[in-house]
Amino acid sequence: MRLYAGEPVAGPWRAVRVAQVLDLLGRPRVLAWAEWQAAEDPFQAVNRPWERAGLVVSGAPQVPHDPHRELVVAHRWA
């Protein structure tokens, strides 16, 4: 089974992810991550790896839930 861990190319999760990386790793790492992400986005847009995955894991559900006690299960991305 193929696993895709991430989110589609665009989404409101991006600002949250930048804030998380900044808190965890600091500004120099955020700049490196942003450089990597700038190259990753076009790859994701062209290859759409989540469409071939048997299981997609996303860390940014938009459904209200308690992340300590609940798991959000969603339909596949279109």
Secondary structure, DSSP 8 states (H G I E B T S, - for coil): --EEES--SS-THHHHHHHHHHHHH-HHHHHHHHHHHHHHHHHHHHH-GGGT-SEEE-S---S---TTT---------
